[in-house]
């Protein structure tokens, strides 16, 4: 492996406003922030079963997430996300505070009143 490759965070595969779904668990959401590498607590990380713990040296995404029962904030590794192509709207209440939806069902960060 070339020197320095380990030190450089990978380019994020997904972008803010993109709708994604979890690879294993039945939830989906809209990305509202991206960390280039793991940036949560050790306690959070260690609460994940060892055999399912994702590598820390990949992008992690903050999602306005939802499942069939509820809405919440999720923190998910890139390896556990897939694009959601269902076209179904996201019902999470914070989505409308942060994003505008275009005519094609995509989410775009709202422009602030600052120019």
Protein Blocks (a to p, Z undefined) as FASTA:
>chain_A
ZZhklmpccddfbdehiacddfkbccddddfbdcfbdcbdfklmmmpcfkloccfkbccd
ddddddfkbccdddddfklpccdfklpacfbfklmmmpccdfkopacddddfbZZ
